[in-house]
Amino acid sequence: MAQAVVAIVGRPNVGKSTIFNRIVGERMAIVEDTPGVTRDRIYGEGDWLGRRFHVIDTGGIDIGDEPLLEQMREQAHLAIEEADVILFIVDGTDGLTGADEEVAQLLYRSKKPVILGVNKLDNPERSQSLYEFYSLGLGEPIGISGAHGIGIGDLLDACVAHFPDEEEEEYDESTIKFSLIGRPNVGKSSLVNAILGRERVIVSNIPGTTRDAIDTSFAKDDQEYVIIDTAGMRKRGKVYEKTEKYSVLRAQRAIERSDVVLVVLDGEEGIIEQDKKIAGYAHQAGRAIVIVVNKWDAVKKDDKTMEAFRRNIREQFRFLSYAPIVFVSAKTKQKLHQLLPMINQVAENHSFRVQTSMLNDVLMDAIALTPPPSDKGRRLKIYYGTQVAVKPPNFVFFVNDTELLHFSYERYLENKIRETFGFVGTPIKISPRNKRE
């Protein structure tokens, strides 16, 4: 199932980014004692009591010249719409402010679970300031220090208590679940309708028409499918026009539930940086991937146009060298018949398991053809390999020293495995392990 989402909300300089870093365990957000220093919306993953969840640091929402209070309201609106739990951070050294009260009223009316964290209470003498925050009407304030990690466990306990219950996947194991991801207005909803042959979702040229992820089950040629259409940006005015990266989180949540991901590009507009960022999430999640170039009917082309676009994709998406490319038009149905067979193929490869004896035959042949290079007089020895998982295929190689398996030689072995077994459309994971382990 999709992971829960925790959004961190609060006025500038209350320590949101420091707390974000504590929760995700990395210094992903820039931290500086200057209001407004977080310039980019940051997404991360946390893990507490066995539950993994998404975390949003909302401080990076840029709303141009809007007054500070208006910016805070818009940040809160974004958190309310997307989050399962809202983490409202206030500053215990400053005490309760009018801006805190404004945002608290907004959060209170949202009916979403709100956890109130009073930050910068690392000094016991400051703990008395905790009590004035009861007046916000958001339940018991939790005293914390993001800088020193004090009270973060209590904060996360309260968050996890409000997470939606984990549910078993309701679809049969043989059902292929696939999603369409991409920046707003590349034609995801049009593709959904074209695949299904009916107007299942609203289609508009305005980015952000699709409001939520939509599951639709259908069958073709005795194969059951579930198609997950991801939402673009919400249409709440100026703030959403300036926060295109907001669509990334919805893409992540759809990816988590998918076997196959269709990375949709706009053939008319071409490739932009945001396309690569969104595709990177599917690759990192280990999902099977098909690159779909939509709106191909609108492209002025000759006999070299498609090959030039294909080369550009390979250059821009080097990390997706295994992903097949399909050029389609949702509007005219051009080459749309190629999509489902391609989805079937990459889904099958994604769950394909190689016999250990066959894998080791390939490894031994590859080593004989190109022996591993030596490093300071020591040479890598690969004793044997075995596949330990599928979705994606995961191979463990038992070696004399894991430090000797260089990236370039690992890529060589991956290419040899792909030459033999195909694995079109699916990433492959290779994990070296010392034989003595």
C-alpha positions in Angstrom: 0.0 0.0 0.0 1.1 3.7 -0.3 3.0 5.0 2.6 1.5 7.6 4.9 2.5 11.3 4.5 3.7 13.6 7.3 3.9 17.3 6.4 5.9 19.7 8.6 4.2 23.1 8.8 5.2 26.3 10.7 6.4 29.8 10.3 10.0 30.5 9.2 12.9 29.9 11.6 11.1 27.6 14.0 13.3 24.7 13.1 11.3 22.8 10.5 14.3 21.8 8.4 16.3 20.6 11.5 13.4 18.4 12.6 12.9 17.1 9.0 16.6 16.1 9.0 16.2 14.3 12.3 13.2 12.3 11.0 14.7 11.3 7.7 18.2 10.7 9.2 20.0 12.8 6.6 21.0 16.4 6.1 18.7 16.8 3.1 17.5 20.3 3.9 19.7 23.3 4.2 19.8 24.5 7.8 20.7 28.0 8.8 19.5 30.4 11.5 18.0 32.7 8.9 14.2 32.9 8.2 13.2 31.5 4.9 16.5 29.7 4.1 14.7 26.6 2.9 14.3 27.5 -0.7 13.2 24.1 -2.2 10.4 21.8 -1.3 12.1 18.7 0.2 10.7 15.2 0.3 12.2 12.4 2.4 11.4 9.0 4.0 11.2 8.2 7.6 10.9 5.0 9.5 9.5 4.6 13.0 8.1 1.6 14.8 8.3 -0.4 11.6 6.3 2.0 9.6 7.9 3.8 6.6 6.4 7.1 5.7 6.9 10.2 3.5 7.9 13.5 5.0 7.4 16.9 3.4 9.3 20.0 4.6 6.9 22.7 3.3 9.2 25.6 4.1 10.4 25.8 0.5 7.2 26.9 -1.2 7.9 30.0 -3.1 4.9 32.3 -3.5 6.7 35.3 -4.9 5.9 38.6 -3.2 3.0 37.4 -1.1 3.0 38.5 2.6 4.5 36.1 5.0 1.2 35.1 6.6 -0.3 34.5 3.2 2.6 32.2 2.4 2.1 30.3 5.6 -1.6 29.8 4.8 -0.7 28.5 1.3 1.9 26.1 2.8 -0.8 24.9 5.3 -3.3 24.4 2.5 -0.8 22.2 0.6 -0.1 20.1 3.7 -3.8 19.8 4.5 -4.6 18.5 1.0 -1.8 16.0 0.8 -0.8 14.8 4.3 -2.2 12.1 6.4 -0.7 13.7 9.5 0.3 17.4 9.9 3.3 18.2 12.2 2.8 21.8 13.3 6.1 23.2 14.7 6.2 26.4 16.9 9.1 28.1 18.6 9.1 27.7 22.4 11.6 30.6 22.8 9.4 33.1 21.0 6.2 32.0 22.6 2.8 32.0 21.0 2.5 34.4 18.0 -0.4 35.8 16.0 0.9 33.9 12.9 0.9 30.6 14.9 -2.8 31.2 15.9 -3.8 32.0 12.3 -2.3 28.7 10.9 -3.6 26.7 13.9 -7.2 27.8 13.1 -6.7 26.7 9.5 -5.3 23.3 10.6 -8.1 22.9 13.2 -10.8 23.3 10.6 -9.1 20.8 8.3 -10.2 17.9 10.5 -6.8 16.3 9.7 -4.7 14.9 12.6 -2.4 17.7 13.8 0.6 17.0 16.1 1.9 20.2 17.9 5.6 20.3 18.5 7.1 23.1 20.6 10.7 23.4 19.4 13.9 24.8 21.0 13.0 23.5 24.5 16.5 22.0 25.1 16.9 24.1 28.3 14.7 22.9 31.2 14.1 26.5 32.2 12.2 27.1 29.0 9.7 24.2 29.6 7.2 26.5 31.3 6.5 28.1 27.9 5.0 24.9 26.7 1.7 25.6 28.5 0.7 28.7 26.6 0.4 26.6 23.4 -2.6 24.6 24.9 -4.7 27.6 23.9 -4.3 26.7 20.2 -6.8 23.9 20.8 -4.7 21.3 19.0 -4.2 18.9 21.9 -1.2 18.4 24.1 1.9 20.2 22.9 5.0 18.1 22.8 8.2 19.8 23.9 11.2 19.0 21.6 14.6 20.1 20.6 15.3 19.5 16.9 18.9 20.5 17.4 19.6 18.0 20.2 17.0 15.3 19.2 15.1 15.7 22.5 11.5 14.6 22.3 11.6 13.5 18.6 10.6 9.9 19.5 7.5 11.2 21.4 6.7 13.3 18.3 6.9 10.3 16.0 5.0 8.1 18.4 2.1 10.6 18.1 2.4 10.7 14.3 2.4 7.0 13.8 -0.7 6.6 16.1 -2.7 8.6 13.5 -1.4 6.7 10.4 -4.1 4.9 8.3 -4.2 1.2 9.0 -2.1 -0.9 6.7 -4.3 -2.8 4.3 -3.6 -6.0 2.4 -3.5 -5.5 -1.4 -6.9 -6.3 -2.7 -5.8 -7.4 -6.2 -4.9 -10.9 -7.3 -1.2 -11.6 -7.6 -1.5 -12.2 -11.3 -3.0 -8.7 -11.8 -0.6 -6.3 -13.4 -0.7 -2.9 -11.7 0.7 0.0 -13.7 0.8 3.8 -13.2 1.4 6.7 -15.4 3.8 9.4 -14.1 5.0 12.6 -15.5 4.8 16.3 -15.1 1.4 18.0 -15.5 -0.1 18.3 -18.9 1.9 15.6 -20.7 -1.3 13.7 -21.4 -1.5 11.1 -18.6 -5.3 11.3 -18.3 -5.8 11.2 -22.1 -3.7 8.1 -22.2 -5.8 6.5 -19.5 -9.0 7.2 -21.4 -7.4 6.0 -24.7 -6.3 2.7 -23.1 -9.7 2.1 -21.5 -11.6 3.3 -24.6 -13.9 5.6 -22.5 -13.8 8.9 -20.7 -12.8 7.6 -17.3 -11.1 10.8 -16.0 -11.5 14.4 -16.8 -9.2 15.7 -19.6 -8.2 19.3 -19.9 -5.3 21.3 -21.3 -5.0 23.0 -17.9 -2.2 21.5 -15.8 -3.6 20.0 -12.6 -7.1 18.9 -13.8 -6.7 15.4 -12.3 -7.3 15.8 -8.5 -6.4 12.3 -7.1 -4.9 9.0 -8.0 -7.6 6.8 -9.5 -7.6 3.0 -9.7 -9.4 1.4 -12.6 -9.5 -2.4 -13.2 -10.0 -3.8 -16.6 -9.1 -7.0 -18.6 -7.8 -7.7 -22.1 -6.9 -11.1 -23.6 -7.4 -12.9 -20.3 -5.0 -10.6 -18.4 -6.3 -8.5 -15.5 -4.9 -5.0 -15.1 -5.2 -2.1 -12.7 -4.3 1.3 -14.0 -3.4 4.0 -11.6 -3.7 7.5 -12.9 -1.6 10.0 -10.9 -2.8 13.5 -10.2 -1.0 16.6 -11.5 -0.8 19.8 -9.5 -3.8 20.9 -7.5 -5.5 24.0 -8.9 -5.5 26.4 -5.9 -4.2 29.4 -7.7 -0.8 31.1 -7.8 0.9 28.8 -5.3 0.2 25.7 -7.4 1.5 27.4 -10.6 4.8 27.9 -8.8 5.2 24.4 -7.2 5.3 22.0 -10.1 7.5 19.7 -8.0 4.5 19.1 -5.8 3.4 16.5 -8.3 6.5 14.4 -7.4 4.9 13.1 -4.1 1.8 11.8 -5.9 4.1 10.1 -8.4 6.0 8.4 -5.6 2.8 7.1 -3.9 1.5 5.7 -7.2 4.9 4.1 -7.9 4.8 2.3 -4.6 1.7 0.4 -5.6 2.8 -0.4 -9.1 4.5 -3.3 -10.8 5.1 -1.3 -14.0 5.5 2.5 -14.4 4.8 4.4 -17.6 7.1 7.4 -17.7 5.1 9.8 -19.9 6.9 12.5 -21.9 5.5 15.2 -24.1 6.7 14.6 -27.7 5.7 18.1 -28.7 7.5 20.0 -25.9 10.4 17.6 -25.5 12.4 16.7 -22.4 12.9 19.0 -19.4 14.7 18.4 -16.1 11.6 17.7 -14.2 10.9 14.6 -16.4 14.2 13.1 -15.3 13.6 13.8 -11.7 10.2 12.1 -11.8 11.5 9.1 -13.8 14.3 8.8 -11.2 11.9 7.9 -8.5 10.5 4.9 -10.5 14.1 3.7 -11.1 15.1 4.1 -7.5 12.0 2.2 -6.4 13.1 -0.7 -8.7 9.9 -0.8 -10.8 9.6 -2.0 -14.3 9.6 1.0 -16.6 8.3 1.9 -20.1 9.1 5.3 -21.5 6.0 6.6 -23.4 6.4 9.6 -25.7 2.9 11.0 -26.1 1.4 13.6 -28.5 3.6 12.2 -31.3 0.8 13.1 -33.8 1.5 16.8 -33.1 5.2 16.6 -33.9 6.5 17.9 -37.2 8.7 15.0 -38.4 10.5 13.3 -41.2 12.1 9.9 -41.4 14.9 10.9 -39.0 12.8 12.6 -36.3 11.9 9.5 -34.2 15.4 8.2 -34.1 16.7 11.6 -33.1 14.2 11.8 -30.3 15.1 8.2 -29.2 18.8 9.1 -29.1 18.0 12.2 -27.0 16.1 10.1 -24.5 19.0 7.6 -24.2 21.3 10.6 -23.6 19.1 12.3 -21.1 17.9 9.1 -19.3 21.1 7.1 -19.2 19.9 5.5 -16.0 17.0 4.0 -17.9 19.0 2.3 -20.6 17.0 -0.9 -20.0 13.6 0.8 -20.5 11.8 0.4 -23.9 10.5 3.5 -25.7 7.1 3.7 -27.3 5.9 6.6 -29.4 2.1 7.1 -29.2 -0.8 9.5 -29.5 -3.6 9.4 -27.1 -5.6 11.7 -29.3 -5.4 9.6 -32.6 -4.7 6.2 -30.9 -1.5 6.0 -33.0 0.6 3.0 -31.9 -1.5 2.7 -28.8 -1.9 -1.0 -29.4 1.8 -1.5 -28.6 1.4 -0.4 -24.9 -0.3 -3.4 -23.3 2.0 -6.0 -24.9 5.0 -4.0 -23.8 3.5 -3.7 -20.3 3.1 -7.5 -20.2 6.6 -8.1 -21.4 8.3 -5.8 -18.8 6.1 -7.1 -16.0 7.1 -10.7 -16.9 10.8 -9.7 -16.9 10.4 -7.9 -13.6 9.3 -11.1 -11.9 11.5 -13.5 -13.9 13.7 -15.9 -11.9 17.0 -17.3 -13.4 18.1 -20.8 -12.5 21.3 -20.8 -10.4 23.1 -23.2 -12.7 22.3 -21.0 -15.8 23.3 -17.8 -14.0 26.7 -19.3 -13.0 27.3 -20.5 -16.5 26.9 -17.0 -17.7 29.1 -15.6 -15.0 31.9 -18.1 -15.7 31.8 -17.4 -19.5 31.8 -13.6 -18.8 34.8 -13.9 -16.5 36.7 -16.1 -18.9 36.1 -13.6 -21.7 37.1 -10.6 -19.6 38.8 -11.4 -16.3 38.3 -9.0 -13.4 41.1 -6.3 -13.3 43.5 -6.4 -10.4 43.7 -3.7 -7.7 47.1 -3.2 -6.0 48.1 -6.8 -6.8 44.8 -8.3 -5.7 42.2 -9.7 -8.1 38.5 -10.2 -7.7 37.3 -13.7 -7.5 33.6 -14.5 -8.0 32.9 -17.9 -6.6 29.2 -18.2 -7.6 26.0 -16.2 -7.9 22.4 -16.7 -7.1 19.1 -14.8 -7.5 17.6 -13.9 -4.2 14.6 -11.8 -5.2 12.3 -10.6 -8.0 10.5 -7.3 -8.6 13.2 -6.3 -9.4 15.6 -9.2 -10.0 18.2 -9.2 -7.3 21.4 -11.2 -7.7 24.0 -11.9 -4.9 27.6 -12.6 -6.0 29.8 -14.4 -3.5 33.3 -13.0 -3.8 36.7 -12.9 -2.0 36.4 -9.2 -1.3 33.4 -7.0 -2.0 35.7 -3.9 -2.3 37.3 -5.4 -5.4 34.0 -5.5 -7.4 34.4 -2.2 -9.2 31.3 -0.4 -10.6 32.5 -0.8 -14.2 33.0 -4.6 -13.9 29.6 -4.9 -12.1 28.1 -3.1 -15.1 29.9 -5.5 -17.5 28.4 -8.5 -15.6 24.9 -6.9 -15.7 25.2 -6.4 -19.4 26.2 -10.1 -19.9 23.2 -11.2 -17.8 20.9 -8.9 -19.9 22.4 -10.3 -23.2 21.5 -13.8 -22.1 18.2 -13.4 -20.3 16.8 -10.1 -21.7 15.3 -8.3 -18.7 14.0 -5.6 -21.0 12.2 -2.9 -19.0 13.4 -3.9 -15.5 16.3 -2.7 -13.4 18.7 -5.3 -12.0 20.2 -5.2 -8.6 23.6 -6.8 -7.9 24.8 -7.2 -4.4 28.4 -8.6 -3.7 28.9 -10.5 -0.5 32.1 -11.9 1.0 32.1 -15.7 0.8 32.9 -16.0 4.5 29.6 -14.3 5.3 
